């Protein structure tokens, strides 16, 4: 990919890594390379159902609350290259179990109580917990290029392995090339990748999947 170095540099940049460190309350040597994608305009309109990334909708109230009270061990973000309002969230829902109304709502409900359409202008960036109750609505007539990534914490162990290793990263992570990144960014990238490899070795077998479908 001709722009792969720019793509990689945007992930390992100071503004991302410093912000993640503040959100997780840790030093850089605790951070783990995770996922990074470029989300683009679809060829047809479609929507994602309301969900939490790592808690299935079948979870009981007690299980859901227990899982949400555990440390998140990650920060996830969207960085819009074009204006983007496709992410819809229920603010504060990453700290509590779903209400009865949320649990019984239609999977693609367009008017969830308290919902917020996250409106990003080109260049805006939003960080969030991936277990916030959220969905996506994508317009095939509107240009979209949004960088979507996550960074984990070394203490995340099996929880973060379930989020990351299930995407098949072990098959290609060692093929990532960072030698042309500027300054100390190469060393940062190599260190974060090595922590991911070590996590995969320690936790990768049988971590399962976050969702049942």
HELIX and SHEET records of a PDB file:
HELIX    1   1 UNK A    4  UNK A   11  1                                   8    
HELIX    2   2 UNK A   14  UNK A   24  1                                  11    
HELIX    3   3 UNK A   28  UNK A   30  5                                   3    
HELIX    4   4 UNK A   61  UNK A   69  1                                   9    
HELIX    5   5 UNK A   93  UNK A   95  5                                   3    
HELIX    6   6 UNK A  100  UNK A  104  1                                   5    
HELIX    7   7 UNK A  154  UNK A  156  5                                   3    
HELIX    8   8 UNK A  157  UNK A  164  1                                   8    
HELIX    9   9 UNK A  165  UNK A  167  5                                   3    
HELIX   10  10 UNK A  169  UNK A  171  5                                   3    
HELIX   11  11 UNK A  173  UNK A  175  5                                   3    
HELIX   12  12 UNK A  185  UNK A  203  1                                  19    
SHEET    1   A 4 UNK A  31  UNK A  40  0                                        
SHEET    2   A 4 UNK A 145  UNK A 153 -1                                        
SHEET    3   A 4 UNK A  74  UNK A  80 -1                                        
SHEET    4   A 4 UNK A 125  UNK A 128 -1                                        
SHEET    1   B 4 UNK A  46  UNK A  47  0                                        
SHEET    2   B 4 UNK A 134  UNK A 138 -1                                        
SHEET    3   B 4 UNK A  84  UNK A  90 -1                                        
SHEET    4   B 4 UNK A 115  UNK A 120 -1                                        
END                                                                             
